[in-house]
Amino acid sequence: MRKAAFTPARRAPLMRRMETPNHPHPPRLRAFVRQLEHAVAHAGGEAPLLSRARALLRDLVAHDDWLPAPFARPHPQHYQQYLLHADAAQRFSVVSFVWGPGQGTPIHDHTVWGLIGMLRGAEESQPYARDARGRWHPHGPARRLQPGDVEAVSPTIGDVHRVRNALADGVSVSIHVYGADIGRVRRHVFTEEGAAKPFVSGYANTAVHP
């Protein structure tokens, strides 16, 4: 497996979404964002929001005909995180994660609710929990996400995991939804011994709001 790294990507200060004159929102993504806006505004709590948003994301990733090629492009050395849409009020963001063969992450948190939907390829997600000495250990079995699968994370239901491309010889793409503009959120990576390092991920794309 290639070495995992959380190197902050280059980020345009005014970047908000993938929609530009050259890359308008595909109709399927545009409908998803519109429905998600309604869910965020009317859910009335995290549990009903995750339930509704999970169903919406499951429907989105059930179709692999809408993600433009520039937002599914891998990098030879590390995974890519492309911003597809960020809500103007910073209530949520939609991101594509692109994993080259064997690429993965360190143990990390999110600090906000999130949903991971598998679009193509396969991904392995291993939850972690801290023991009484402050060390991180795998918590339960790793879950293999196949196209159409959706997984949830949050500080309420479990927020720390390690993720890798389950394919040793292919590219995998997952669509993530977070309860903030995730590329701007101060988060943490962890060693198994318990050391924490803050990071802000940024995004791989530099397209800006027109």
C-alpha positions as a Python dict, from the first residue, in 0.01 Angstrom:
ca = {
    (1, 'M'): (0, 0, 0),
    (2, 'R'): (125, 347, -79),
    (3, 'K'): (198, 572, 216),
    (4, 'A'): (-112, 753, 338),
    (5, 'A'): (-92, 1128, 376),
    (6, 'F'): (-323, 1415, 455),
    (7, 'T'): (-142, 1686, 263),
    (8, 'P'): (-365, 1995, 238),
    (9, 'A'): (-456, 2051, -125),
    (10, 'R'): (-424, 2385, -299),
    (11, 'R'): (-739, 2583, -237),
    (12, 'A'): (-876, 2894, -404),
    (13, 'P'): (-995, 3132, -129),
    (14, 'L'): (-1330, 3199, -295),
    (15, 'M'): (-1399, 2844, -412),
    (16, 'R'): (-1754, 2736, -341),
    (17, 'R'): (-1858, 2471, -595),
    (18, 'M'): (-1771, 2292, -918),
    (19, 'E'): (-2023, 2496, -1120),
    (20, 'T'): (-1841, 2721, -1366),
    (21, 'P'): (-1919, 2825, -1726),
    (22, 'N'): (-1715, 2523, -1844),
    (23, 'H'): (-1842, 2278, -1579),
    (24, 'P'): (-2209, 2341, -1493),
    (25, 'H'): (-2373, 2117, -1233),
    (26, 'P'): (-2492, 1798, -1406),
    (27, 'P'): (-2872, 1768, -1378),
    (28, 'R'): (-2852, 1468, -1143),
    (29, 'L'): (-2616, 1649, -904),
    (30, 'R'): (-2822, 1968, -926),
    (31, 'A'): (-3135, 1776, -822),
    (32, 'F'): (-2945, 1611, -536),
    (33, 'V'): (-2821, 1945, -404),
    (34, 'R'): (-3169, 2095, -422),
    (35, 'Q'): (-3320, 1803, -228),
    (36, 'L'): (-3037, 1812, 25),
    (37, 'E'): (-3093, 2182, 84),
    (38, 'H'): (-3453, 2105, 173),
    (39, 'A'): (-3350, 1816, 400),
    (40, 'V'): (-3096, 2028, 589),
    (41, 'A'): (-3348, 2309, 636),
    (42, 'H'): (-3633, 2087, 760),
    (43, 'A'): (-3483, 1771, 915),
    (44, 'G'): (-3512, 1882, 1280),
    (45, 'G'): (-3207, 1696, 1414),
    (46, 'E'): (-2910, 1487, 1311),
    (47, 'A'): (-3078, 1144, 1310),
    (48, 'P'): (-3363, 1235, 1073),
    (49, 'L'): (-3125, 1439, 859),
    (50, 'L'): (-2883, 1147, 821),
    (51, 'S'): (-3173, 917, 737),
    (52, 'R'): (-3305, 1148, 465),
    (53, 'A'): (-2963, 1244, 329),
    (54, 'R'): (-2854, 879, 321),
    (55, 'A'): (-3150, 795, 97),
    (56, 'L'): (-3071, 1087, -132),
    (57, 'L'): (-2702, 995, -157),
    (58, 'R'): (-2784, 629, -217),
    (59, 'D'): (-2997, 734, -513),
    (60, 'L'): (-2722, 961, -646),
    (61, 'V'): (-2445, 698, -637),
    (62, 'A'): (-2677, 435, -785),
    (63, 'H'): (-2613, 614, -1116),
    (64, 'D'): (-2260, 648, -1255),
    (65, 'D'): (-2340, 882, -1543),
    (66, 'W'): (-2307, 1233, -1398),
    (67, 'L'): (-1961, 1302, -1246),
    (68, 'P'): (-1747, 1506, -1491),
    (69, 'A'): (-1409, 1351, -1571),
    (70, 'P'): (-1202, 1637, -1415),
    (71, 'F'): (-1354, 1550, -1076),
    (72, 'A'): (-1271, 1180, -1103),
    (73, 'R'): (-902, 1218, -1192),
    (74, 'P'): (-656, 1031, -966),
    (75, 'H'): (-312, 1146, -854),
    (76, 'P'): (-20, 902, -872),
    (77, 'Q'): (95, 966, -515),
    (78, 'H'): (-211, 1043, -299),
    (79, 'Y'): (-588, 1055, -306),
    (80, 'Q'): (-769, 1360, -444),
    (81, 'Q'): (-1052, 1552, -277),
    (82, 'Y'): (-1256, 1761, -523),
    (83, 'L'): (-1520, 2009, -414),
    (84, 'L'): (-1842, 1959, -611),
    (85, 'H'): (-2068, 2195, -417),
    (86, 'A'): (-2053, 2400, -97),
    (87, 'D'): (-2371, 2545, 45),
    (88, 'A'): (-2361, 2925, 54),
    (89, 'A'): (-2451, 2917, 426),
    (90, 'Q'): (-2183, 2651, 491),
    (91, 'R'): (-2445, 2401, 610),
    (92, 'F'): (-2303, 2123, 392),
    (93, 'S'): (-2060, 2036, 115),
    (94, 'V'): (-2046, 1765, -151),
    (95, 'V'): (-1705, 1623, -243),
    (96, 'S'): (-1568, 1351, -470),
    (97, 'F'): (-1281, 1143, -331),
    (98, 'V'): (-1065, 975, -594),
    (99, 'W'): (-836, 692, -484),
    (100, 'G'): (-551, 554, -691),
    (101, 'P'): (-449, 190, -643),
    (102, 'G'): (-361, 119, -279),
    (103, 'Q'): (-406, 480, -163),
    (104, 'G'): (-557, 553, 177),
    (105, 'T'): (-573, 782, 478),
    (106, 'P'): (-428, 784, 827),
    (107, 'I'): (-665, 752, 1123),
    (108, 'H'): (-867, 1076, 1125),
    (109, 'D'): (-1182, 1249, 1246),
    (110, 'H'): (-1434, 1483, 1079),
    (111, 'T'): (-1589, 1682, 1371),
    (112, 'V'): (-1918, 1711, 1173),
    (113, 'W'): (-2172, 1462, 1036),
    (114, 'G'): (-2083, 1298, 711),
    (115, 'L'): (-2201, 1042, 456),
    (116, 'I'): (-1982, 837, 222),
    (117, 'G'): (-2143, 695, -91),
    (118, 'M'): (-1952, 457, -318),
    (119, 'L'): (-1977, 552, -686),
    (120, 'R'): (-1725, 322, -854),
    (121, 'G'): (-1460, 75, -747),
    (122, 'A'): (-1447, -25, -379),
    (123, 'E'): (-1337, 129, -52),
    (124, 'E'): (-1252, -17, 290),
    (125, 'S'): (-1350, 181, 599),
    (126, 'Q'): (-1213, 76, 939),
    (127, 'P'): (-1369, 246, 1246),
    (128, 'Y'): (-1140, 325, 1540),
    (129, 'A'): (-1203, 379, 1913),
    (130, 'R'): (-976, 507, 2189),
    (131, 'D'): (-894, 287, 2489),
    (132, 'A'): (-845, 395, 2851),
    (133, 'R'): (-478, 476, 2782),
    (134, 'G'): (-566, 701, 2489),
    (135, 'R'): (-449, 461, 2217),
    (136, 'W'): (-654, 406, 1902),
    (137, 'H'): (-764, 53, 1810),
    (138, 'P'): (-983, -89, 1531),
    (139, 'H'): (-1340, -91, 1657),
    (140, 'G'): (-1529, -376, 1497),
    (141, 'P'): (-1470, -515, 1150),
    (142, 'A'): (-1370, -305, 851),
    (143, 'R'): (-1653, -241, 608),
    (144, 'R'): (-1605, -282, 234),
    (145, 'L'): (-1813, -28, 42),
    (146, 'Q'): (-1929, -131, -303),
    (147, 'P'): (-2102, 92, -561),
    (148, 'G'): (-2435, 207, -420),
    (149, 'D'): (-2335, 157, -53),
    (150, 'V'): (-2358, 450, 190),
    (151, 'E'): (-2191, 484, 531),
    (152, 'A'): (-2244, 755, 797),
    (153, 'V'): (-2003, 918, 1044),
    (154, 'S'): (-2046, 1187, 1308),
    (155, 'P'): (-1922, 1271, 1658),
    (156, 'T'): (-2254, 1126, 1781),
    (157, 'I'): (-2245, 784, 1613),
    (158, 'G'): (-1869, 739, 1555),
    (159, 'D'): (-1635, 985, 1391),
    (160, 'V'): (-1288, 829, 1370),
    (161, 'H'): (-1182, 587, 1098),
    (162, 'R'): (-918, 496, 844),
    (163, 'V'): (-1009, 456, 477),
    (164, 'R'): (-829, 296, 182),
    (165, 'N'): (-893, 201, -177),
    (166, 'A'): (-985, -167, -165),
    (167, 'L'): (-857, -215, -521),
    (168, 'A'): (-486, -284, -563),
    (169, 'D'): (-496, -227, -939),
    (170, 'G'): (-778, 20, -1005),
    (171, 'V'): (-919, 364, -928),
    (172, 'S'): (-1209, 406, -685),
    (173, 'V'): (-1438, 708, -650),
    (174, 'S'): (-1667, 791, -358),
    (175, 'I'): (-1903, 1085, -307),
    (176, 'H'): (-1899, 1243, 40),
    (177, 'V'): (-2146, 1482, 199),
    (178, 'Y'): (-2048, 1672, 515),
    (179, 'G'): (-2228, 1905, 752),
    (180, 'A'): (-1988, 2193, 680),
    (181, 'D'): (-1749, 2314, 409),
    (182, 'I'): (-1521, 2022, 495),
    (183, 'G'): (-1216, 2159, 315),
    (184, 'R'): (-1209, 2448, 563),
    (185, 'V'): (-1277, 2252, 883),
    (186, 'R'): (-994, 2211, 1135),
    (187, 'R'): (-972, 1835, 1200),
    (188, 'H'): (-719, 1581, 1329),
    (189, 'V'): (-514, 1284, 1220),
    (190, 'F'): (-406, 1037, 1487),
    (191, 'T'): (-131, 784, 1544),
    (192, 'E'): (-225, 450, 1697),
    (193, 'E'): (-33, 560, 2008),
    (194, 'G'): (-278, 850, 2052),
    (195, 'A'): (-86, 1153, 1923),
    (196, 'A'): (-307, 1404, 1738),
    (197, 'K'): (-208, 1646, 1462),
    (198, 'P'): (-449, 1917, 1339),
    (199, 'F'): (-501, 1963, 967),
    (200, 'V'): (-726, 2146, 719),
    (201, 'S'): (-766, 1939, 405),
    (202, 'G'): (-847, 2200, 141),
    (203, 'Y'): (-940, 2071, -206),
    (204, 'A'): (-753, 1946, -511),
    (205, 'N'): (-948, 2165, -756),
    (206, 'T'): (-898, 2538, -795),
    (207, 'A'): (-1219, 2627, -982),
    (208, 'V'): (-1390, 2929, -827),
    (209, 'H'): (-1742, 3062, -820),
    (210, 'P'): (-1793, 3253, -1147),
}
